[in-house]
């Protein structure tokens, strides 16, 4: 590992905890340590912290705080949404069909596979070469047994932003529920459950400079979903178990800071991303391919294919330079399989194995992206020369 200061370019995997968030977490652990279900002073104090955090997190979705339920993270929220909606439909005999997109996070795809094993009918919605879901294709896949459609708001690997409002409208025209995994979108792009007509939304704290181990699921008022756990009835029984108070308080603070920095982050980080892309193209000898949609993508995301270069070798070389990048989803790290997202976009296995994900954030500045671009170009040129 390099002794140089870390240049962190993997913000889609996780983000460093903001110092103000860490202070709130510590304060909650030391002061508001009561059980929020206890009906005396210390419990009431914790309940106030819980409610404040719920309001702050809900405000970024424009949803009523009482419709937001805290979980252990985005994965649990995704599983709760899919299993909860499908099992309720089976109980009520209202349908048996689930549709998910081909580029979903593994939390959705593995849950869909498990539901298929339980006898539910599952269809996978294809995407274009840019990673976009076609509303017309979705409409053609819905039938009278369809219960739920799940399409992520922003893809975690290539950053493509989906037309979720349009997709939700199509679902509702057919009497179908719509869920979006908004883990990568939350705090970065507008996700308004009222304006977009969303029924279920999953979000997570550690993608927005908050603590790990806490997320939330929005459930539209009046929507009945089967809980995954049984216990003391916390979170209205939808996600029972004593709440992770330090994590939840930190999530609330992180959401508050996202609201404060929303426009500034988009402008500054987006400009850095564009500058970095130009520097890489200028420095690399040969072709550099952008994976994903060129415009409809998260401002922080660059997913680049360097033909003739093994991305894992490039990652390791950059790590020795003190530069942290990714070859795909952090939840798939260590896998020798090519990215299912890139394959769904039509890349070959060789092209997928030659692709690098760079995701910028608040830790980056012009000096850091300039140095990273120079080292990326250097190693790409070096590895290509060795290969040919």
Backbone torsions as a table, in degrees:
resi	resn	phi	psi	omega
1	UNK	NA	139.1	-178.2
2	UNK	-70.3	150.0	174.3
3	UNK	-89.9	3.3	176.9
4	UNK	-73.7	155.7	176.6
5	UNK	-58.2	138.3	-177.1
6	UNK	-64.0	131.1	168.1
7	UNK	-104.5	109.8	-171.8
8	UNK	-98.1	117.0	-178.4
9	UNK	-128.1	42.7	-179.8
10	UNK	-137.0	43.7	-176.1
11	UNK	-67.8	-16.4	175.4
12	UNK	-77.3	-19.4	175.6
13	UNK	-77.5	-49.7	174.2
14	UNK	-167.2	166.2	178.4
15	UNK	-122.5	149.4	174.5
16	UNK	-65.5	143.6	-179.4
17	UNK	-69.5	128.9	176.8
18	UNK	-62.4	142.2	-177.9
19	UNK	-59.1	-39.1	178.7
20	UNK	-66.8	-34.7	176.6
21	UNK	-66.3	-44.9	179.2
22	UNK	-59.6	-37.6	177.7
23	UNK	-62.4	-41.8	179.4
24	UNK	-66.1	-41.1	177.6
25	UNK	-59.7	-47.9	-179.3
26	UNK	-62.9	-44.1	-179.3
27	UNK	-62.1	-39.9	179.3
28	UNK	-65.1	-41.5	179.7
29	UNK	-64.3	-38.2	-175.5
30	UNK	-86.1	-32.7	-173.3
31	UNK	-109.4	-54.0	-175.8
32	UNK	-94.4	55.5	-173.0
33	UNK	-89.2	2.7	-178.8
34	UNK	-69.9	165.7	175.9
35	UNK	-83.4	120.6	-175.8
36	UNK	-64.7	-11.6	176.6
37	UNK	-88.5	-8.4	179.7
38	UNK	-80.4	136.3	-174.2
39	UNK	-100.8	58.8	171.1
40	UNK	-146.7	-177.3	-168.2
41	UNK	-51.4	-51.7	-176.1
42	UNK	-67.2	-35.9	176.2
43	UNK	-68.0	-40.5	178.4
44	UNK	-64.5	-34.6	177.1
45	UNK	-63.0	-43.9	178.2
46	UNK	-66.4	-38.0	179.7
47	UNK	-62.1	-36.5	177.8
48	UNK	-66.1	-41.4	176.5
49	UNK	-61.7	-43.1	-180.0
50	UNK	-61.4	-46.3	-178.3
51	UNK	-67.1	-39.2	178.4
52	UNK	-61.9	-45.2	178.7
53	UNK	-63.4	-40.2	179.7
54	UNK	-61.1	-41.6	179.3
55	UNK	-65.3	-40.6	-179.2
56	UNK	-66.7	-44.0	179.4
57	UNK	-67.3	-42.1	-179.2
58	UNK	-64.9	-31.9	-176.2
59	UNK	-61.8	-29.7	179.1
60	UNK	-75.9	-9.4	175.7
61	UNK	-110.3	-2.8	-174.4
62	UNK	53.1	46.1	179.1
63	UNK	-122.0	154.7	175.8
64	UNK	-61.3	134.7	-179.2
65	UNK	-55.6	-32.8	-178.0
66	UNK	-70.6	-9.2	178.2
67	UNK	-99.4	8.3	-179.1
68	UNK	-111.7	130.7	-174.9
69	UNK	-125.8	125.2	-176.6
70	UNK	-76.7	142.9	179.7
71	UNK	-131.5	-174.2	177.9
72	UNK	-84.5	-1.3	178.7
73	UNK	155.2	-174.3	-179.1
74	UNK	-66.2	-36.3	-179.3
75	UNK	-62.4	-46.2	178.7
76	UNK	-65.1	-39.6	178.9
77	UNK	-62.0	-42.2	177.7
78	UNK	-62.5	-47.1	-179.7
79	UNK	-63.7	-40.9	178.8
80	UNK	-62.2	-40.7	179.8
81	UNK	-64.4	-49.7	-175.8
82	UNK	-70.4	-53.2	-179.7
83	UNK	-64.7	-40.6	-177.4
84	UNK	-62.2	-45.4	-179.1
85	UNK	-70.8	-43.2	-176.2
86	UNK	-70.6	-40.1	179.7
87	UNK	-69.4	-34.6	175.6
88	UNK	-64.6	-42.2	178.8
89	UNK	-62.9	-38.6	178.7
90	UNK	-65.6	-41.8	178.7
91	UNK	-60.7	-39.2	-177.3
92	UNK	-90.1	-1.7	-179.9
93	UNK	56.0	43.5	-178.2
94	UNK	-105.6	-1.1	179.4
95	UNK	158.2	169.3	-172.9
96	UNK	-147.2	15.1	-169.3
97	UNK	-119.3	129.3	178.2
98	UNK	-119.7	138.2	174.7
99	UNK	-121.1	129.3	175.4
100	UNK	-130.6	154.0	179.1
101	UNK	-80.2	160.5	-176.6
102	UNK	-74.7	-11.4	-176.2
103	UNK	-113.2	22.0	179.2
104	UNK	-67.9	160.6	172.0
105	UNK	-63.2	154.5	-178.9
106	UNK	-58.9	-25.9	178.0
107	UNK	-61.5	-33.6	176.8
108	UNK	-81.9	-48.2	-175.5
109	UNK	-64.7	-41.1	179.2
110	UNK	-70.2	-36.2	175.9
111	UNK	-64.1	-40.7	178.8
112	UNK	-63.4	-39.9	177.3
113	UNK	-62.7	-41.9	178.9
114	UNK	-63.9	-40.1	177.4
115	UNK	-65.0	-37.9	176.8
116	UNK	-61.9	-40.3	177.2
117	UNK	-63.0	-26.0	179.2
118	UNK	-88.0	5.9	174.5
119	UNK	100.0	1.8	176.0
120	UNK	-78.1	151.7	176.7
121	UNK	-90.8	126.1	-176.2
122	UNK	-125.0	129.1	173.9
123	UNK	-119.2	146.8	-178.6
124	UNK	-107.6	125.4	-177.2
125	UNK	-86.3	121.7	-179.6
126	UNK	-73.8	167.7	177.2
127	UNK	-128.3	164.9	177.1
128	UNK	-76.5	176.4	178.5
129	UNK	-65.4	-16.2	175.1
130	UNK	-91.6	-5.0	179.8
131	UNK	90.5	15.2	-178.8
132	UNK	-95.5	140.5	172.1
133	UNK	-82.0	136.4	176.8
134	UNK	-88.5	121.5	176.5
135	UNK	-56.7	-37.6	179.9
136	UNK	-65.9	-39.6	177.8
137	UNK	-63.9	-42.4	177.6
138	UNK	-60.0	-47.4	-178.9
139	UNK	-57.2	-36.8	-179.1
140	UNK	-73.7	-17.4	-179.1
141	UNK	-92.3	-17.2	-178.8
142	UNK	-76.1	135.0	174.8
143	UNK	-132.9	-172.9	-173.7
144	UNK	-75.0	-1.3	176.0
145	UNK	-104.3	-4.2	-176.1
146	UNK	-70.7	129.2	-179.9
147	UNK	-103.1	-45.8	-167.5
148	UNK	-145.3	141.3	170.0
149	UNK	-120.0	133.8	179.0
150	UNK	-125.3	116.8	177.7
151	UNK	-134.5	126.2	-176.8
152	UNK	-69.6	146.2	-177.3
153	UNK	-71.0	-43.7	178.1
154	UNK	-135.1	128.3	-179.4
155	UNK	-72.4	137.5	-175.1
156	UNK	-74.4	-18.5	-178.8
157	UNK	-99.9	-48.2	-175.6
158	UNK	-107.4	-5.6	172.8
159	UNK	78.0	6.6	-179.1
160	UNK	-61.6	133.1	179.0
161	UNK	-98.1	122.4	-176.4
162	UNK	-86.9	153.4	176.3
163	UNK	-80.8	67.5	-169.0
164	UNK	-67.0	-30.5	177.8
165	UNK	-63.4	-42.8	179.3
166	UNK	-67.0	-40.5	179.0
167	UNK	-65.1	-41.4	178.6
168	UNK	-63.7	-39.4	179.4
169	UNK	-61.3	-43.5	178.0
170	UNK	-61.4	-44.0	179.0
171	UNK	-59.2	-46.9	-176.8
172	UNK	-67.5	-30.3	176.0
173	UNK	-64.3	-23.6	179.0
174	UNK	-105.1	8.1	179.6
175	UNK	71.4	30.5	-175.7
176	UNK	-112.9	143.8	177.4
177	UNK	-78.8	152.0	178.7
178	UNK	-127.2	127.8	176.2
179	UNK	-117.8	141.5	171.6
180	UNK	-128.5	133.2	169.7
181	UNK	-80.6	104.1	-176.4
182	UNK	-104.4	24.2	-176.9
183	UNK	-58.6	-42.9	-179.2
184	UNK	-82.6	-18.7	-177.6
185	UNK	-88.6	-35.1	-171.4
186	UNK	-57.3	126.8	179.7
187	UNK	82.4	-3.2	-177.3
188	UNK	-121.6	-38.6	174.0
189	UNK	-127.4	157.2	-177.5
190	UNK	-67.2	124.5	171.5
191	UNK	-126.5	102.0	-175.4
192	UNK	-113.9	106.9	-173.7
193	UNK	-64.6	-30.0	179.7
194	UNK	-75.0	-51.9	-177.5
195	UNK	-66.6	-32.9	-176.1
196	UNK	-94.1	-9.4	178.0
197	UNK	68.2	44.9	-176.5
198	UNK	-92.2	142.0	-179.1
199	UNK	-96.4	-38.5	-177.0
200	UNK	-141.3	133.5	-178.6
201	UNK	-139.2	128.7	177.1
202	UNK	-102.5	136.6	177.6
203	UNK	-138.4	165.4	-176.9
204	UNK	-143.4	151.9	-176.0
205	UNK	-82.2	-40.7	-167.3
206	UNK	-77.3	-1.8	173.3
207	UNK	-89.9	-6.4	-177.4
208	UNK	-125.5	35.4	175.7
209	UNK	70.9	25.3	175.0
210	UNK	-108.0	178.8	-178.7
211	UNK	-72.0	155.9	173.8
212	UNK	-78.1	163.2	175.5
213	UNK	83.8	18.5	177.3
214	UNK	-149.5	137.3	177.2
215	UNK	-151.2	-165.4	-179.7
216	UNK	-158.3	156.3	174.4
217	UNK	-125.2	124.6	170.6
218	UNK	-85.4	132.2	177.5
219	UNK	-126.9	117.0	-178.1
220	UNK	-55.4	138.3	-179.4
221	UNK	-53.5	129.5	178.9
222	UNK	93.3	-10.4	179.6
223	UNK	-83.7	127.0	-177.4
224	UNK	-97.1	119.9	174.3
225	UNK	-127.5	142.1	-178.6
226	UNK	-73.9	128.1	178.2
227	UNK	-70.4	157.2	178.6
228	UNK	-94.6	-17.9	-178.8
229	UNK	-129.9	156.9	177.8
230	UNK	-123.6	142.4	-179.6
231	UNK	177.7	-131.3	-171.6
232	UNK	-80.6	-4.4	174.7
233	UNK	89.3	13.0	177.3
234	UNK	-62.3	160.6	-178.2
235	UNK	53.0	42.1	179.4
236	UNK	57.4	24.7	178.4
237	UNK	82.0	-8.5	-179.5
238	UNK	-73.3	-36.6	175.3
239	UNK	-139.1	81.6	-173.9
240	UNK	-75.1	157.2	-176.6
241	UNK	122.8	143.6	-179.3
242	UNK	-57.4	130.2	-173.8
243	UNK	-66.9	146.4	175.8
244	UNK	-78.2	83.8	-170.2
245	UNK	-62.4	-46.1	178.3
246	UNK	-60.9	-43.2	179.6
247	UNK	-63.9	-43.5	-179.4
248	UNK	-64.7	-43.2	178.1
249	UNK	-61.5	-41.0	177.3
250	UNK	-65.3	-38.9	177.0
251	UNK	-60.1	-43.7	178.5
252	UNK	-60.6	-43.5	178.9
253	UNK	-65.4	-40.9	178.9
254	UNK	-62.6	-39.5	177.1
255	UNK	-63.9	-40.8	177.6
256	UNK	-61.0	-42.4	-179.7
257	UNK	-69.0	-34.6	176.6
258	UNK	-61.3	-42.7	178.8
259	UNK	-62.0	-40.1	-178.2
260	UNK	-67.9	-36.7	-174.1
261	UNK	-103.7	9.8	-170.1
262	UNK	-53.5	-58.1	-177.4
263	UNK	-69.7	-40.1	-179.5
264	UNK	-62.1	-45.0	179.7
265	UNK	-61.1	-46.3	-177.6
266	UNK	-60.5	-43.4	-177.7
267	UNK	-71.3	-48.5	-174.7
268	UNK	-71.5	-48.3	-176.8
269	UNK	-69.9	-36.9	177.2
270	UNK	-62.2	-40.3	177.9
271	UNK	-65.5	-39.6	177.0
272	UNK	-64.1	-41.9	179.1
273	UNK	-59.7	-47.0	-179.6
274	UNK	-63.8	-41.2	178.7
275	UNK	-64.3	-40.5	-179.7
276	UNK	-64.3	-41.2	178.8
277	UNK	-60.6	-43.9	179.3
278	UNK	-64.4	-41.2	179.2
279	UNK	-63.8	-40.1	178.9
280	UNK	-65.3	-45.6	-179.9
281	UNK	-62.0	-37.1	179.1
282	UNK	-68.6	-34.1	-175.0
283	UNK	-87.8	-25.2	-176.5
284	UNK	-83.5	132.4	175.2
285	UNK	-87.5	108.5	-178.0
286	UNK	113.3	-168.1	-169.7
287	UNK	-79.1	140.1	170.2
288	UNK	-126.4	122.6	-177.1
289	UNK	-108.5	133.0	175.2
290	UNK	-88.9	123.1	176.2
291	UNK	-91.2	135.0	-179.4
292	UNK	101.9	-179.4	-177.0
293	UNK	-74.0	135.2	-177.2
294	UNK	-68.5	-27.7	-179.7
295	UNK	-115.0	-43.8	-176.4
296	UNK	-83.5	68.7	-178.0
297	UNK	-144.1	155.1	178.5
298	UNK	-60.4	137.3	-174.6
299	UNK	-61.7	-16.7	-175.9
300	UNK	-95.8	-5.7	-166.5
301	UNK	-102.9	132.8	165.8
302	UNK	-130.3	121.0	173.4
303	UNK	-121.4	113.1	-169.0
304	UNK	-120.5	138.1	175.6
305	UNK	-104.2	123.9	177.2
306	UNK	-112.2	95.2	-176.5
307	UNK	-58.1	138.8	179.0
308	UNK	85.7	2.3	-179.1
309	UNK	-121.2	130.0	173.5
310	UNK	-78.7	114.9	-172.5
311	UNK	-62.0	-30.9	179.6
312	UNK	-65.9	-38.1	176.4
313	UNK	-66.3	-39.2	178.1
314	UNK	-64.3	-43.2	178.3
315	UNK	-58.8	-46.2	-178.0
316	UNK	-66.0	-38.4	177.9
317	UNK	-64.7	-41.3	178.7
318	UNK	-67.7	-34.7	177.8
319	UNK	-61.3	-39.5	177.2
320	UNK	-65.6	-23.9	175.8
321	UNK	-86.2	0.0	-178.7
322	UNK	80.7	27.8	-179.3
323	UNK	-120.2	120.3	-176.5
324	UNK	-99.4	119.4	178.6
325	UNK	-133.6	-175.1	-178.1
326	UNK	-140.1	156.4	172.4
327	UNK	-102.7	2.6	-179.8
328	UNK	167.2	-153.8	-179.1
329	UNK	-64.8	137.5	177.4
330	UNK	-63.4	-27.6	-179.2
331	UNK	-75.6	-6.0	177.8
332	UNK	-116.4	10.8	-178.3
333	UNK	-61.9	142.1	-177.5
334	UNK	92.2	-13.9	178.4
335	UNK	-77.1	138.8	176.4
336	UNK	-89.9	-4.0	-179.9
337	UNK	-78.2	145.7	176.2
338	UNK	-67.2	156.8	-179.3
339	UNK	-59.0	126.9	177.6
340	UNK	-66.2	-27.1	178.4
341	UNK	-67.1	-48.7	-178.5
342	UNK	-66.8	-36.6	175.9
343	UNK	-64.1	-38.3	179.2
344	UNK	-65.3	-27.4	176.9
345	UNK	-79.5	-6.0	177.6
346	UNK	101.2	4.2	176.8
347	UNK	-71.2	149.6	173.5
348	UNK	-74.7	167.1	177.4
349	UNK	-61.0	-38.0	179.6
350	UNK	-65.1	-42.3	178.8
351	UNK	-65.9	-39.8	178.9
352	UNK	-63.2	-39.6	178.7
353	UNK	-73.4	-7.7	179.2
354	UNK	-105.5	14.8	-173.9
355	UNK	-108.7	142.1	-176.7
356	UNK	-124.2	135.1	176.2
357	UNK	-101.5	126.0	176.2
358	UNK	-119.5	119.8	179.7
359	UNK	-127.6	119.3	-173.3
360	UNK	-90.9	165.6	179.6
361	UNK	-162.0	-162.7	-175.2
362	UNK	-66.6	-18.3	-179.0
363	UNK	-77.7	-10.6	-173.5
364	UNK	-96.7	148.4	173.3
365	UNK	-138.7	-178.8	-175.0
366	UNK	-63.8	-37.9	180.0
367	UNK	-63.4	-43.4	-176.9
368	UNK	-68.5	-40.6	-178.6
369	UNK	-74.1	-29.2	176.8
370	UNK	-66.2	-45.6	178.5
371	UNK	-64.9	-42.4	-179.3
372	UNK	-63.3	-43.2	179.8
373	UNK	-62.1	-40.3	179.6
374	UNK	-63.4	-43.0	-178.3
375	UNK	-72.7	-36.2	176.2
376	UNK	-61.4	-48.6	179.7
377	UNK	-61.1	-42.4	180.0
378	UNK	-59.3	-49.0	-176.3
379	UNK	-71.5	-36.3	176.6
380	UNK	-61.2	-47.3	179.4
381	UNK	-62.4	-40.7	-179.7
382	UNK	-65.7	-46.3	-178.2
383	UNK	-68.1	-36.9	176.6
384	UNK	-64.8	-40.5	179.6
385	UNK	-63.7	-35.0	178.9
386	UNK	-71.2	-30.0	-174.5
387	UNK	-82.4	-24.2	-174.5
388	UNK	-117.2	NA	NA
